[in-house]
């Protein structure tokens, strides 16, 4: 019977059969594959998931926590990784909220109420939301509302007056503007366009 050391001597000396050499290479390859395919710890999996999700797109802590939960990462591992990421600044809900308000107000014309609603759905803390939407003062909101109505006016020309008012005011309401502000802005825009103020008073009385 061949002793175990005979296989080693044959492989080391290079004088053994080709089969002995192939067996040694195959063993090394199998060992390497086993190491590569070894299951990662929950923390390692959580870290990889978070890094992938954060690539190119900021996320809130809650968004990442939800993603980890959907992938069955244990809560303890998820919390450890999320706290670590938060500690080094990879997760920053305050910065996320500030950027969200800046972007969504200028690109979509959203008012503070709509922006706050969106941030709540992303799990941002109420105090952080208040701080972020506080960037927009009432004057800025009104300027944006006027710009939105001016862009929409042409598309509503030819419509019956009441229908036109509803369409313009409804557009502002969907973007989070308060009813009083929306009606005031619509009335001002229609007056500037030449609508009779007395007729508008019937449909849009002063506050």
HUQUI-V555159 format. One record per backbone hydrogen bond with DSSP energy under -0.5 kcal/mol. CO is the residue of the C=O (numbers start at 1). NH is the residue of the N-H. If there is no record, write none. Layout:
# HUQUI-V555159
co=(CO CO)
nh=(NH NH)
This chain:
# HUQUI-V555159
co=(3 3 4 4 5 6 7 8 9 10 10 17 17 18 19 20 21 22 23 24 25 26 27 28 29 30 31 32 33 35 41 42 43 44 45 46 47 48 49 50 51 52 54 54 60 61 62 63 64 65 66 67 68 69 74 75 76 77 78 79 80 81 82 83 84 85 85 86 92 93 94 95 96 97 98 99 100 101 102 103 104 104 105 111 112 113 114 115 116 117 118 119 119 120 122 125 126 127 128 129 130 132 133 135 137 138 139 140 141 142 143 144 145 146 147 148 149 150 152 153 153 154 156 160 161 162 163 164 165 166 167 168 169 170 171 172 173 175 176 178 179 180 181 182 183 184 185 186 187 188 189 190 190 191 196 197 198 199 200)
nh=(6 7 7 8 9 10 11 12 13 14 16 20 21 22 23 24 25 26 27 28 29 30 31 32 33 34 35 36 37 38 45 46 47 48 49 50 51 52 53 54 55 55 56 57 64 65 66 67 68 69 70 71 73 72 78 79 80 81 82 83 84 85 86 87 88 90 91 89 96 97 98 99 100 101 102 103 104 105 106 107 108 110 109 115 116 117 118 119 120 121 122 122 124 123 63 129 130 131 132 133 134 135 136 137 141 142 143 144 145 146 147 148 149 150 151 152 153 154 156 156 157 157 159 164 165 166 167 168 169 170 171 172 173 174 175 177 176 111 113 182 183 184 185 186 187 188 189 190 191 192 193 194 195 194 200 201 202 203 204)
